[in-house]
Amino acid sequence: MSDTLLDKNKIWQQIDDEKENMLQLWQELVNVDCGSGNKAGVDFIAQKIEAILKTLGFATTQVEFEKAGNTLVGKIGDTSKDFIVLLGHMDTVFKDGTVAERPFKIVDGKACGPGCLDMKGGIVIMLTALKVLLANNYSKHGIKVILAGDEEVAHYLSNASETILAESKGALAAFNFETGFLDQGVVTRRKGRYEFTMEAYGRGAHVGNDPQSGRSAII
């Protein structure tokens, strides 16, 4: 079924009907210590998500790393061309023991807990959207899910970035399920940062007789 034939009002209702399931999965994912340095915790999350993807019909693989959380890749439909990539990461910035200190809970309508925002909530949204779309026979584009296990530390102990680039080659579009804004708008760009170390060398010259030949390292 192409997306032009999907009943969007029906889909919105089906997503609303998933609210309790979403909250349950959100809680399960948040209540696991899985900071970037906790490979066992990250890999546990990967296995849980992989099991869900398999129930939806995805073929899955995990790219394993010795000192970093694995990268999970799921594929469904024709991913040889013009497919859609859904991106995210499973690790958090929180130290071991944070879950015991402040586990998942909802206070005044707001969910709290380590990784609740960045980015277990996004993963839950992704999985729920896939569940509902596939239940409605969506097949216009093939889909790849790529979830890294060490994003918060910039993959410095893995080559996950290479996996992401290789798996995304030929994609029509990519959607990252990182945190958005409260206005529900789609974020189309994110700030980045480069760091440089620079050395400058001057050139000495007689300031009275030959100043034009000099060069100030400060300037």
LINMO-V282641 format. One record per backbone hydrogen bond with DSSP energy under -0.5 kcal/mol. NH is the residue of the N-H (numbers start at 1). CO is the residue of the C=O. E is the energy in kcal/mol with one decimal. If there is no record, write none. Layout:
NH,CO,E  NH,CO,E
This chain:
5,2,-1.5  6,3,-0.8  8,6,-1.1  11,7,-2.1  12,8,-2.7  13,9,-1.9  14,10,-2.3  15,11,-2.5  16,12,-2.3  17,13,-2.1  18,14,-0.6  18,15,-1.1  19,16,-1.5  22,18,-2.8  23,19,-2.5  24,20,-2.2  25,21,-2.4  26,22,-2.8  27,23,-2.3  28,24,-2.1  29,25,-2.5  30,26,-2.4  31,27,-2.3  32,29,-0.7  32,30,-0.9  34,32,-0.6  36,92,-1.7  38,35,-2.4  39,37,-1.1  42,38,-2.3  43,39,-2.9  44,40,-1.8  45,41,-1.9  46,42,-2.3  47,43,-2.3  48,44,-1.9  49,45,-2.6  50,46,-2.7  51,47,-2.0  52,48,-1.6  53,49,-2.6  54,50,-2.3  55,51,-1.6  56,52,-1.1  56,53,-0.5  57,54,-1.4  58,53,-2.4  59,75,-2.8  60,58,-0.5  61,73,-2.4  63,71,-3.0  64,62,-0.8  69,149,-0.6  71,63,-2.2  72,147,-2.8  73,61,-2.8  74,145,-2.6  75,59,-2.6  76,143,-2.1  79,77,-0.9  82,170,-1.1  83,170,-0.5  84,142,-2.9  85,173,-2.4  86,144,-3.1  87,85,-0.5  87,175,-2.7  88,146,-1.5  90,148,-2.8  92,34,-1.7  98,95,-1.6  101,97,-1.5  102,98,-2.7  105,112,-1.9  107,105,-0.5  107,110,-3.0  110,107,-1.8  112,105,-3.1  114,102,-0.6  116,113,-2.2  119,117,-0.6  120,115,-2.6  121,116,-1.2  123,119,-1.8  124,120,-2.2  125,121,-2.1  126,122,-2.5  127,123,-2.7  128,124,-2.3  129,125,-2.6  130,126,-2.3  131,127,-2.2  132,128,-2.4  133,129,-2.7  134,130,-2.7  135,131,-1.6  136,132,-1.0  136,133,-0.7  137,134,-1.7  138,133,-2.0  139,1,-1.5  142,78,-0.8  143,76,-2.8  144,84,-3.0  145,74,-2.6  146,86,-2.7  146,144,-0.5  147,72,-2.8  148,88,-2.3  148,146,-0.5  149,69,-0.6  153,150,-0.7  154,151,-2.2  155,150,-2.2  156,153,-1.2  158,155,-1.5  162,159,-0.9  163,159,-1.5  164,160,-2.5  165,161,-2.2  166,162,-2.5  167,163,-2.8  168,164,-1.5  169,165,-0.8  169,166,-0.7  171,168,-2.1  172,83,-3.0  173,83,-1.1  175,85,-2.8  177,87,-2.4  181,185,-0.6  184,181,-1.8  187,185,-0.5  188,186,-0.5  203,215,-2.3  207,205,-0.5  210,206,-2.6  213,210,-1.4  214,211,-1.6  215,203,-2.1
